[in-house]
Amino acid sequence: MSGSDIRVDINLYNPEDKSSSISSVVPLKEFVIEGKKLSDLRRALIEKGGIDASKVGCSFCSSAGAQVNDSTSLSDYLNIVSEGSSEKDDGTNTNKVHAVYLKTKSRKTDLTDETKEFLKKELNLKLSDKPELLKVSLDQLTSSFDRANWVAKAGGPSTNPADMSEKEWNIVIRNNALTSAHRLVFSNGGQDLEGKETLKFRRIERAPYSAFILKPRKFQPYEMSDAAVKVEQQFHIPRFVVNDDSYVDAFETQSSVSTSMARSSFSSIEAQASVGGGAFGFNAAVSAGFSQQESNALSSKATADEKTMNITYNFPRVVIHLDHHSLDLSNECKSDIENVKDVKTLIDFHHKYGHFFATRIELGGRLFSSEKFTTLGSASEAEATKAMKIAANVSFSSSYVAGSASFGKENQSNSGDSSSNKSMSSSVSWQAQGGNTLLCNSPPEWCPTVSPFQNWRVIKQEDVVSLGDFISMIPGYEGTRKKFDELAVSTKRKATVSFKLRLTDWQRKKRNEPEYVTLYHASPLKNDFKDHVEDIKENELPTDLQKIINNGHKGCKMDVESADNVFDIEVETVLNQAPQIEFGKRYKLFNRRNGRWLKYQTLNILGNEHSILVGGYGGEATHFEFKDGDRSGPIRANDSLSLCVYDSKGEYQGLLALAFGPNMRPLGAMRYSPQNENRIRFLSFQPVEQRFVPNAM
């Protein structure tokens, strides 16, 4: 039987207010009604694009909202719909226009009581047991900010991610530029002391060009519909997990790069690692994405900043996973990769498409607050108290679980740091990301505006990788990282990092007088050793000790600032990127002033071994490693650290320590124990510019 051309008017029935409205009009050519079921009509409408992903799961119903199964014959359904009208269908209906009804799913309208209760709670930053302070003439200023009146108001219609259509997901992706990587933005920083143009790091932002496109993925019938429809469909919908558990996050950042990352919604872990810290797989391929001036702007010194406390109230809705299985390269990006032939075009590529990409993205809304502190002081009697407490009471609700959780962490310490004059400047800023940002100063009004998907914004980004590494995961582009690496290797060079190792203040002889690891003439080692070993005679001095003096080696001690304090480490870098040394890596230390390499040596004296550090010649140098717990990445100015000492075989010998006793001068190595703590030397890192490094004697 030949079919006829008909038009199907698709109406959406809303069970909440029992109203219906026409959604779309779909023409069907040569369509046969007789012998067809509603499932056949559904399939035809899907193929014509009349039913998108949000409506695939909606059941057919009558004009009054009564549900009709997909196994119902189409003729019977048209009769049901036309009941009460003058155009009743007899199964051979010759009407050209047919109305059908789809029953939409109900949506949440209000915030849950649990979420409202959460909004009433405040972040507790008070100490339960504040350490006692000594009285001083001028107390250190403190800073605080008020977060009262967190009472949520009733919200409007809420979005259920599982009900969203392909078009609605596309709006979310385009609003947040989720297929674009992030890039670092710089501006003119003027000229340095040598007259060279410099750049200054400004911010992190989404790249203006999308490197990727979202692949369509298959949906099984049971994923899209509760009716008996066996139609497998593909939609451009990202893989997501509903995550609507509200929470509070508080963390500290210590550089302009990491603070900018926090403002750009990167997680505290990613922000703490920052660019130079090895996050995002930062290797030669990524480093090659920066020009010389940009690399200098990212150096540890250039990005040093005040410590900043970052606090966020997070109201997530959904987590999106964008891995290499879900994305493909955009046509423009494919073309530009082929045009990357040298370092310049590689830098241009990263400027256009970004430097790194987040594969786990949390969408919703958040209120973000950051507070900067700068404390300056000079010496006098006082006790400085460091106290931090993070307390969060979180009540949460989701589709799967409801409950209550709380977390608290407290860290207090007293130190004998003294100062006569202290001042503190602080600035508090609030900003809303997601929701109606015009209401950021009124949290009760702002919170319900997070519900509509049009207002979702990125509130957390995690699992970040370099752009070159991510592209290399996509089939057909596995060689991208290698290509970028080879371009970077062509610019590889040796560079020198100069620095001083400053003794922590509480271990100094005079707190106001800094002391540094220093090389000195070895002759006084005789007297140092005699003071260490009682009743030893002049002719009983160990041969090894006499050799140190005769060979022109230097002793090593803690001493006040001088030309003998500065040490060099040679490292590899690319593209004239600012060189840097890192925690957890072994280096040889050179003292340019004395022309000596620091080395570990043992002295066998009367059957006992004593370890000391001396300044020797190149072939005798041993390795040293900077440690600060499990920390990794570049060492920045004023970072606290311990110096690990290794012997000529590469075996660990201990931490930098006073070799002959707590009141003796020479430095050696000693394994840590509570009994040895008064001899272990704890240090901080002080970089020295090359123009200030003293020349050889």
SVG drawing of the C-alpha trace seen along z (x, -y; Angstrom):
<svg xmlns="http://www.w3.org/2000/svg" viewBox="-17 -50 121 54">
<polyline fill="none" stroke="black" stroke-width="0.4" points="0.0,0.0 1.5,-3.3 1.8,-6.0 1.0,-9.7 2.7,-12.9 1.6,-13.9 2.6,-16.5 3.0,-15.6 2.6,-18.3 4.5,-17.3 3.0,-18.7 4.6,-18.6 2.3,-17.9 3.5,-19.3 2.1,-17.2 2.9,-19.9 0.4,-22.4 -1.5,-20.1 -0.8,-22.3 0.4,-21.5 2.3,-23.4 3.5,-22.6 7.2,-21.8 7.9,-21.1 6.4,-20.3 7.7,-17.3 6.8,-16.5 6.8,-12.8 6.8,-11.8 5.1,-8.6 4.3,-7.5 1.8,-4.6 -0.3,-4.9 -2.1,-1.5 -0.3,1.4 2.2,-0.9 2.8,-1.2 3.7,-4.2 7.3,-2.8 7.4,-3.1 6.3,-6.7 8.8,-7.5 11.6,-6.0 10.5,-8.1 10.4,-11.3 13.8,-10.6 15.3,-10.1 13.8,-13.4 15.2,-15.2 11.7,-15.9 12.6,-14.3 15.9,-15.2 17.8,-13.6 15.7,-15.4 12.5,-14.0 13.6,-10.5 12.7,-9.3 9.3,-10.9 6.3,-8.6 3.4,-9.2 0.2,-10.4 -3.3,-11.6 -4.2,-15.3 -5.2,-14.9 -1.9,-13.4 -2.8,-9.7 0.3,-7.6 0.1,-5.4 2.5,-2.5 4.7,-2.4 3.2,1.0 -0.2,-0.7 -1.2,-0.8 -0.8,-4.3 -4.4,-4.2 -5.8,-3.6 -3.6,-6.3 -4.8,-8.9 -8.4,-7.9 -7.5,-8.5 -6.1,-11.9 -9.0,-12.9 -11.7,-11.8 -14.0,-14.7 -13.2,-16.3 -15.0,-16.2 -12.1,-14.5 -12.1,-10.9 -9.6,-8.6 -11.0,-5.3 -7.6,-3.8 -7.7,-5.0 -7.3,-8.6 -6.6,-10.8 -5.9,-13.9 -2.7,-15.6 -2.0,-16.9 -1.8,-14.7 -1.2,-15.9 0.7,-13.7 1.6,-14.3 4.7,-13.6 4.6,-13.7 7.5,-15.6 9.3,-14.6 8.8,-16.5 11.6,-18.8 12.7,-19.9 11.5,-23.4 13.0,-24.1 16.2,-23.7 16.2,-20.8 16.0,-21.4 19.5,-19.9 21.0,-22.5 19.1,-25.3 20.5,-24.1 24.0,-24.1 23.7,-27.7 22.9,-28.8 26.2,-27.5 29.3,-29.7 33.0,-28.8 34.6,-28.6 38.0,-30.1 38.4,-30.6 41.0,-28.7 39.7,-26.4 42.9,-26.8 44.8,-29.9 48.5,-29.9 49.4,-32.5 51.3,-35.6 53.9,-37.6 53.0,-41.2 54.5,-43.7 54.2,-47.4 52.4,-47.0 50.2,-44.0 50.1,-42.5 47.0,-43.5 44.5,-40.8 42.0,-40.5 38.5,-38.9 35.5,-38.8 31.9,-38.2 29.8,-35.6 26.5,-36.0 22.9,-35.7 23.4,-32.6 19.7,-31.7 18.6,-30.2 15.4,-31.3 13.1,-29.2 14.4,-28.5 12.7,-28.2 12.7,-25.3 15.8,-23.1 17.7,-21.3 18.1,-17.5 21.2,-16.7 19.8,-13.4 16.9,-15.2 19.0,-17.7 18.9,-17.6 21.8,-17.7 21.1,-21.3 21.1,-22.2 24.4,-20.4 25.8,-22.3 24.8,-25.6 26.7,-24.5 29.8,-23.6 29.8,-26.8 29.1,-29.0 32.1,-27.6 34.4,-27.0 35.0,-23.4 36.7,-22.3 39.3,-25.0 42.5,-24.6 43.9,-27.2 46.7,-29.6 48.9,-32.0 48.6,-35.7 51.5,-38.1 51.8,-41.9 54.7,-44.4 56.8,-44.5 59.2,-47.3 62.9,-47.0 65.3,-45.2 68.6,-46.6 70.3,-45.5 67.8,-47.3 66.1,-44.2 62.3,-44.2 60.5,-42.0 57.1,-40.5 54.9,-40.1 52.6,-37.3 49.0,-38.5 46.4,-35.7 45.2,-32.3 42.3,-32.2 40.6,-30.0 42.3,-30.0 40.2,-31.9 40.3,-28.9 38.9,-25.5 41.4,-22.7 38.8,-20.0 35.3,-19.0 33.0,-16.6 32.5,-13.2 28.9,-11.8 28.4,-8.7 25.8,-5.9 22.9,-5.7 21.0,-2.5 17.2,-2.6 17.0,-2.0 19.2,-5.0 16.9,-7.4 13.4,-6.1 11.2,-4.2 9.0,-2.9 9.5,0.2 11.5,-1.4 14.5,0.3 16.2,-2.6 19.9,-3.1 20.9,-6.7 24.0,-8.9 24.1,-12.3 26.8,-14.9 26.4,-14.7 29.5,-14.5 30.0,-11.8 28.8,-13.2 28.1,-12.3 25.6,-14.1 27.3,-15.7 25.3,-18.1 26.9,-17.8 27.6,-21.2 31.0,-21.8 33.5,-24.3 37.1,-24.4 39.9,-26.5 43.5,-26.6 46.5,-28.9 48.5,-30.0 52.0,-31.6 52.6,-32.9 50.8,-34.9 50.5,-31.9 49.0,-29.6 46.6,-32.4 45.5,-33.0 44.9,-29.3 42.7,-29.3 40.7,-32.2 40.3,-30.2 38.6,-27.4 41.5,-24.9 41.6,-22.6 43.9,-23.4 46.3,-20.6 46.7,-21.9 47.0,-25.5 49.7,-24.6 51.7,-22.7 51.3,-25.7 53.1,-25.9 56.7,-25.6 56.0,-22.8 55.7,-20.0 52.0,-20.1 50.3,-19.3 53.2,-17.1 55.4,-20.2 58.4,-18.9 60.4,-20.1 57.4,-19.9 55.4,-22.3 58.2,-24.6 58.8,-25.1 55.3,-26.7 56.7,-29.9 58.9,-32.5 62.1,-33.6 60.4,-36.7 57.4,-34.6 59.7,-32.0 61.5,-34.6 58.2,-36.0 57.3,-32.5 60.6,-32.2 60.3,-31.7 61.4,-35.2 59.1,-36.9 56.1,-35.0 56.8,-35.5 53.8,-37.1 52.2,-37.5 50.5,-34.4 46.8,-34.4 44.0,-32.5 41.4,-31.3 38.0,-30.1 35.2,-28.9 31.5,-27.9 30.8,-25.4 27.4,-24.3 28.1,-21.8 25.5,-20.3 27.4,-17.9 30.9,-16.6 32.0,-16.3 34.8,-14.0 36.5,-15.1 39.1,-12.4 40.8,-11.5 38.0,-9.0 35.4,-11.7 37.2,-14.4 38.6,-14.8 40.7,-17.6 38.9,-20.5 39.6,-20.9 41.4,-24.2 43.6,-22.6 44.5,-19.7 45.6,-22.1 47.7,-24.2 49.5,-21.2 50.7,-20.3 52.1,-23.8 54.2,-23.6 57.7,-23.4 59.9,-25.3 60.0,-26.9 58.3,-30.1 55.3,-28.3 55.1,-26.1 54.9,-29.1 52.2,-30.6 50.3,-27.3 50.2,-27.4 49.2,-31.1 46.3,-30.2 45.1,-26.9 46.5,-27.1 49.1,-25.3 47.2,-22.8 43.8,-21.1 41.6,-20.0 39.9,-16.6 37.7,-16.6 35.4,-19.6 32.9,-20.4 30.0,-22.7 27.6,-24.7 28.2,-27.8 30.5,-29.0 31.3,-32.0 35.0,-32.8 36.9,-34.8 40.6,-35.6 42.4,-37.5 46.0,-38.7 48.3,-39.2 51.6,-41.1 53.4,-41.3 56.6,-43.2 58.7,-43.5 62.0,-44.3 63.6,-42.7 62.5,-43.3 60.9,-41.2 57.8,-39.4 56.3,-36.0 54.9,-35.4 52.0,-33.0 51.0,-31.1 47.6,-29.6 45.4,-28.1 42.1,-26.3 40.0,-25.1 36.6,-23.9 33.7,-23.0 30.3,-21.7 28.7,-20.3 25.1,-19.1 24.6,-17.6 22.0,-16.0 22.0,-14.3 20.0,-11.8 21.8,-8.9 22.6,-9.8 21.7,-12.3 23.6,-12.9 25.8,-15.1 29.6,-15.4 32.1,-17.7 35.8,-18.1 38.2,-20.1 41.9,-20.6 43.9,-22.7 47.5,-23.6 49.0,-25.9 52.6,-26.8 54.6,-29.2 57.9,-30.5 60.4,-32.9 60.5,-35.3 60.9,-38.8 60.0,-42.1 59.3,-45.6 57.1,-46.9 54.6,-44.9 52.0,-45.9 49.5,-44.0 47.6,-44.9 44.6,-42.8 42.1,-42.9 38.9,-40.8 37.2,-40.3 34.0,-38.3 33.1,-37.1 30.4,-34.7 31.1,-32.2 27.9,-30.7 24.3,-31.7 23.3,-35.3 26.6,-37.0 24.8,-40.3 23.6,-38.8 27.1,-37.9 26.7,-40.2 23.5,-38.5 24.1,-34.8 20.5,-33.9 19.3,-35.5 22.2,-34.1 22.0,-30.4 18.7,-29.5 20.0,-31.0 22.6,-28.2 19.9,-25.7 19.2,-26.5 21.8,-24.9 22.2,-28.3 23.9,-29.6 26.3,-26.7 29.9,-27.7 33.2,-25.9 33.8,-25.8 36.6,-23.2 39.1,-21.8 41.3,-18.8 43.4,-16.1 45.2,-18.7 47.7,-17.6 49.8,-19.6 48.1,-20.2 50.8,-18.3 50.4,-15.3 46.7,-15.3 46.8,-15.6 49.2,-12.7 46.5,-10.5 44.1,-11.0 44.4,-8.3 46.3,-9.6 48.3,-12.2 50.4,-10.0 53.6,-11.6 52.6,-15.2 54.5,-15.1 57.6,-13.7 57.4,-16.4 57.2,-19.1 60.0,-17.5 62.3,-17.5 61.7,-21.2 62.4,-21.9 65.6,-19.9 67.1,-22.0 67.0,-25.0 68.4,-23.1 71.2,-24.8 73.1,-24.8 72.4,-27.6 73.6,-28.4 71.5,-28.9 73.3,-30.8 72.1,-30.9 72.9,-31.0 71.8,-28.5 70.7,-30.6 70.5,-29.0 67.0,-29.2 66.8,-32.0 66.2,-30.0 69.5,-28.1 71.7,-31.3 74.1,-32.5 72.5,-35.9 68.9,-36.0 69.4,-39.3 72.6,-38.2 72.0,-35.8 74.4,-32.8 75.1,-30.9 76.8,-27.7 80.3,-29.0 83.7,-27.7 86.8,-28.8 90.6,-28.1 91.1,-24.6 94.0,-25.4 91.6,-26.0 90.4,-22.5 93.4,-21.4 92.2,-23.3 88.6,-22.3 89.6,-18.7 91.8,-19.0 88.8,-20.6 86.7,-17.6 89.2,-14.8 90.6,-15.2 94.3,-14.5 95.4,-14.2 98.9,-15.3 100.1,-17.3 101.8,-14.4 98.7,-12.3 96.6,-14.4 95.0,-12.1 96.7,-11.9 93.4,-12.6 93.0,-15.8 96.6,-16.9 95.9,-16.0 92.9,-18.3 95.1,-21.2 98.1,-20.3 95.9,-19.9 94.4,-23.3 90.9,-22.1 88.5,-24.3 86.6,-23.7 82.8,-24.2 81.0,-26.0 78.1,-28.4 79.2,-32.0 77.9,-35.6 77.3,-36.9 80.4,-37.1 81.7,-36.4 82.3,-32.8 78.5,-32.1 77.4,-31.8 77.1,-28.4 76.3,-27.5 74.3,-24.6 74.4,-24.0 71.0,-22.9 69.5,-22.3 66.8,-24.5 65.1,-25.2 64.3,-28.3 66.2,-30.5 63.7,-29.6 64.7,-30.8 66.7,-28.0 65.6,-26.5 66.6,-23.8 64.0,-21.4 63.2,-19.5 64.0,-15.8 66.8,-16.0 70.5,-15.5 73.1,-18.2 76.8,-19.1 77.4,-22.4 80.2,-24.7 81.6,-27.7 82.8,-30.2 84.7,-32.5 87.0,-29.7 86.9,-27.5 85.9,-24.5 83.2,-21.8 81.4,-20.8 82.1,-17.1 81.5,-14.7 84.5,-13.0 85.1,-10.7 88.1,-10.9 89.3,-7.7 90.6,-8.8 91.8,-6.3 89.4,-3.7 86.4,-6.0 84.9,-7.6 84.0,-11.3 82.3,-12.9 82.9,-16.4 82.2,-18.6 85.1,-20.2 85.6,-22.2 87.5,-20.1 88.2,-19.8 85.9,-18.8 86.6,-15.1 85.9,-14.8 82.5,-16.5 79.7,-14.5 75.9,-14.9 73.5,-16.9 69.7,-17.0 67.2,-19.6 64.3,-18.2 61.1,-19.5 59.1,-16.5 57.5,-15.1 57.5,-18.4 58.5,-18.4 58.9,-21.1 61.0,-24.2 62.6,-25.8 61.5,-29.4 63.0,-32.2 62.8,-31.7 61.6,-28.1 62.6,-26.0 64.6,-22.9 67.1,-20.4 70.3,-19.4 70.7,-15.7 74.3,-14.5 75.5,-11.6 79.0,-10.0 81.1,-9.3 79.2,-6.0 75.8,-7.8 74.8,-6.4 72.8,-8.6 74.8,-9.7 72.4,-12.0 71.4,-15.7 73.7,-18.7 74.9,-18.9 77.6,-20.1 80.3,-17.5 82.2,-17.6 79.5,-18.7 76.7,-21.2 79.2,-24.1 81.8,-23.1 82.4,-24.9 82.9,-22.2 79.9,-20.9 79.3,-17.3 76.4,-14.8 74.3,-13.1 71.2,-11.0 68.2,-12.5 67.1,-11.5 65.6,-13.5 69.0,-13.2 70.8,-14.8 68.2,-17.5 70.3,-20.2 73.2,-19.4 71.1,-19.2 71.2,-22.5 67.8,-23.6 68.1,-26.1 66.2,-28.4 66.9,-29.1 68.1,-32.6 68.6,-33.0 71.4,-35.3 71.3,-37.1 74.3,-36.4 75.5,-40.0 75.9,-39.8 77.9,-36.5 81.5,-37.2 84.3,-36.4 87.0,-33.8 89.9,-34.9"/>
</svg>
